């Protein structure tokens, strides 16, 4: 007798939107989510004005707000108590307080498309993980040390965490992939409040009182990606297993910019982008965004796509960006 399939656990999805580029990316995220995962619970967190912002960071464009809500998003406010204008990456930490406590969540960077049903991804909300689509961007090992091991161990020691248990022993000593390091483009856990509070505590401790081993290291913009492995490990999580392969794969695409999407992402990602961006009510809003106007509506994306062989892309994103700049197709 065949076993009944266990129903997927319900969870909340969180992105951050504010005035400028992020509000348009939020529209694309919400539209792609609605197209591929109908019924998903989407929260769009919005930073509020305050002393840590020089200007009003909210989504002030009424058509954008109305469109997000029509796509099923719930817009929720949050306060920027620790970060804000000086380090807007902190939004992803402080926005977690806006979600319902005790309910599983998945955070996504706003520059993400959903390309397949998220309910089919094998989340284990008791064991957090994060994106492995990253380069060896941090730390930059100084000439006279300490090395990767010394730098990372100092952080685990700071918070009383087991360092040895995080190592990928299939990788050589002092090679960056041996050490637990994520891109913060997505992460998840069973409770946003617990995760967010610890994420903030660790990030603030590292920012305000870094271990001496970090003396030569820049934390801007890397602070979230420095603290995130520590937070995930502290909650019993680690590197994502095969059940999460759809993230940064068949189910989601963290594209970063639309020129990069056309340059290197899958045909499916391009198809989803153009399908949702072509809808009349979405086009009406996105035509005010330079990236969408040039890449999608003026069809420059097709020219970008012709510049690259997706089966043989440059290893480093910087090389792709430079090629786009030289061809006159880079738009930020």
N, C-alpha and C positions, 0 to 999 in steps of 0.2 A: 504494500500500500504506500503510495507516494506521500511524503511528508508535506504538510501545509507550510507554505512560505510565511515566515514571520513578518508581520506588517512593519514597515519602516517607522522608526521613531519620529514623531513630529519635532520640528525644531524651528527656531527663528533665524532669519538671515539679516545681517547688518552690513550696511555700507554708510559712508559719510558723504554728505553733500554740503557745499557752501557756494557763495557767489563766485563766478568765474568758471574755469574749465570743469571743475568737479560737478557742477550742476548738470552739465550736458552729458558727462560720463554717466551720471546717475540715471538719466533718462534712458540711455542705451542699456545700462544694466537692468533696469526695471522692465524695459520692453522685451529684452531677450529672456529674462526670467519668466515673464508672463507668457511668452510664446512657447517656451520649452518645459516649464514646470508650473502649469496652471494650479492655482490654489496655494502656492508657496507663501509663507508669511514673511513679508519684507518690511524691515524698519530702515528708514533713512534718517540717520542722526545728523543734527544740525547744530553747530556751535553757536552760542549766543554772544551778543556784544558784552564786552567787559574790559577790565584793565589790561588783560593780556592780548587784546586786539587793537590795532590802530584804527581800524574802520569796521563797519558792521559786516561780520562774516556770513550772515544768513543768506539763504536763497531769497533774494528780494524780487526776482522776476515772477510776477503772478502767473504767466502762462506756464512756466516751468513747474511751479508748485502744483498747479491744477492738473498738469499732465502726469506728474508723479502719482498723485492721488488717484487719478483715473486708471492708472496702471496697477493699482492695488497696494501702493506703498503707504505706510503709516509714517508720517514725519514726526520725529520726537526731538525735543531740545536737550542739549547738555551744556554744562558749564565748563569752561577752560580754566581750571583752578591752578594747574601747574605748568602748562605749556602755552599753546596759542600761537601768536604771530611769529615768535622767535623760533619755534620748532613745530610747524603744523603737523608733522608726522605723529605728534602726541595725540592728535584727534582720535586715532584708532584705539588708544589706551583709555582716554577719558570718556569716549562715546559708549563704552561698555556699560557704564552706570545707567544709561537710558533704557536698557533692555529689562524685561521682567526677570526678577531674581528667581533662581532655581529652575529656569527653563533652558534646555540645550540651545546653543547658538553656533552659527558659523559666521565669522567675519570675512568679508572680501574687500580688497581694495576696489575703489569705484571704477578704475580702468580695467574692468573685467567684463567679458561676455559670458553668458550661460548658453551652452550649445547643445545640451542634452538634459534629461530630467535629473535634478539633484537628488530626488528620492531614491535613485538607483545607486548612489554612492554609498559605500559601506562605512559610514561613520560609526565609531565607537566613542561615544561622548564621555565615557569614563577615562579614556586614554587620549589626551590631547596630542595633536600633531600640527605641523605647519608646512608651508610650501618648500620643496627642495629645488625649485627652479631659481637657482642663484649662482653667482660667481664668487670667487674668493676675494670679496671686496673688503673684508675686515677679519683680523687686524692686518696692518702693514708691518711686517716684522722689521725692527730696526737692525742696522748692521751689526751692532754689538750686543744684541739680545735685549730682553728675553725673547724666546721663540714662541711659536703658537701654543705649545703645551704650557709654558710658564704663564702666559697671558691668560689663557682660558682657565687654568687651574686657580689663579688668584681670584677669579670671579666666583667659581664654585665654592671656594673656601670662604669667601665673604658671606655667603648665605647658608653655610653649613650643608652643602650638597655634595653628593658622591660624584667626583669627577671621572674616575676610572670607568664607571659603568656607562658613560656616555660615548666612549671612544669606539669608532669603527676600526677594529683591529685588522680588517682586510686592506686598509690604507696605510701607507708608510708613515713612520714617525715623522713629525714636523711637516707633513703635507696637509693643506688646509681642510681637505675633505675627511680627514681622520676625526675632526672635532665637530661637535653638534652645532650646526649653523643653518639657519633657515632664511628664506625670504619671508617677510611679514605680509605677503599678498593675500594669504588666507590662513586662518587658524580657527580652532574650535575647542569647546569644552562643555561640560554639563551645566555650568552656571556662569553667566557673564560677570556677576558682581564679584565672586571669589577670584576669578581670573583677572578682572580689571584692577581690583585692589592690589593684588600681588604684583601685577605688571607695573603699576604705578610706583609701588614701593621699591621694587628692584631698579627701575629706570631712574628714579630720583636719587637713590643711594649711589648708583654708578656715576650719574651726572654731577652730583654735588660733592661727592667724596670718593673719587676713583681710586682703586688700588694703585700703588706706586708702579706696578708693572704696566699700567696704562699711560704712563707719563708721556710717551711719544705718540699716542693714538688719538685720532680725531673721532669724536662721538657725534658729529653733525655731518651727515644725516643718519649715522648708523646706529644710534642709541637703541631704537626699537629692536633691531636685529641682533644687538648685543644682549639685551635683556631677555628676549623671547625664548631662546633655548633654555635658559635658567628657569623661567616660569614653567615651561612645558615639562621639563625634567622634574621640577618640584611637585607637580601634580601626577607623576607616574607615567608621563607620556614620553614620546621620542620620535624617531624618524617614521614617516608614514609607511604603512604596509600596503600590500597589493590591492586591498579593498578600496584604497583611496586613489588608485591610479587614474580615475576619471578627472580628478582635479589637476589642472595644468595638462589635461589630456583631452578625452572625448567630451567631457562634461563642462569644462570651463576653459577660458582663454584669457590669461592676464596679458593684455596687449601693450600696455604702457602708453603708447600714442598710436593714432590711426596710421601714420606712415610706417611705423614698425609692424603694425598688424598686416598691412598689405605686403610688406617686405618678406615676412618670415612665417606667418601663421597659416593654418590649414585652410583648404578650400571651404570646409564647413564653417569656419569662423567668418570668413569673408561673406559667405552666403547668408548667415544669420544677421551679420551687420547690415548688409544691403537690403535684406527683407524687412527688418524692423525700421531702418532709417527711411525706407521708401514709403512708409505709411504716412498718409496726408497730415495727420495731426502731429506726428513726430517730426516730419520734415519741416513743418511750419516753425517749430522751435529750434531744431538743430541747424537750420541754415544761418543762424546768427553766430555759430561756432566755426572759427576758421578751419579747424581740422576737418570737420564734416563737410563744410561747403566745398573745400578744395578736393579732398580725397574721394568723397562719395558723390556729391552732386555735380561736380565738374569733371568727374571721372579721372582724376589724376592718380587715383589708387591703382587703376589698371596699368598705368605706365610704371609706377613703382614696382608692381608685381613682376613686370617683365624684366626688371634689372637683376633679379635674384633667382637662383636655383634653390628651391626649398629643400632639395635632397643634399645640397652641398653648401650650406650657409657658413659664413665666417664663424669662428668659435666664439668671438667676443662681440657683445652688443655694440661696443664702441666703434668697431669696424663697420657695422651696418649703418650706424648713425652717420659716420663720416662719408660713406658712399652716398647716402641720401642728401647730405649737405652739398656735396660736390655736384650732384645732379640737379640741385635746386628744389628738392622735394621735402626738405625737412621743415616741419611746422611743429612748434611746441605749444 
